[in-house]
């Protein structure tokens, strides 16, 4: 049985309409239907991975390039100089569409969307061990 297409694959394939901003062989970008601010844009790889760590290197590289290009255009068109890039993986992280996507969210002087969290502190010994363990497992 074939896996069901994600909402974003259906948008990429034109089955569901979108306000398209950019498309190439690897990436599709369009306006978010429920924007946090004027110009809120989604940038999506055509590869139907659910989470970022599942993406191929090729797709990830192309996504990175497109993000920079599209961000520049959003700054130019909206006139903002501040913006947030948000990328959720997994329902506990707030992901609601299980196809990798980056949000580009322009920040205006009167924007009030929240992206902050309570901060902790780093214990030197734990940090050193953790950094080493993660570093050694990078492939
Ligand atoms: P996330 O919560 O990070 O998974 O973000 C999913 C985003 O997709 C939300 O910001 C939604 O507003 C947006 N979204 C859902 N359906 C559509 C659609 N048909 N067109 C454009 N954006 C959509």
Boltz pocket constraint, residues with backbone or C-beta under 6 A from the ligand:
constraints:
  - pocket:
      binder: B
      contacts: [[A, 7], [A, 16], [A, 17], [A, 18], [A, 31], [A, 32], [A, 33], [A, 34], [A, 35], [A, 42], [A, 87], [A, 88], [A, 94], [A, 95], [A, 96], [A, 97], [A, 98], [A, 101]]
      max_distance: 6.0
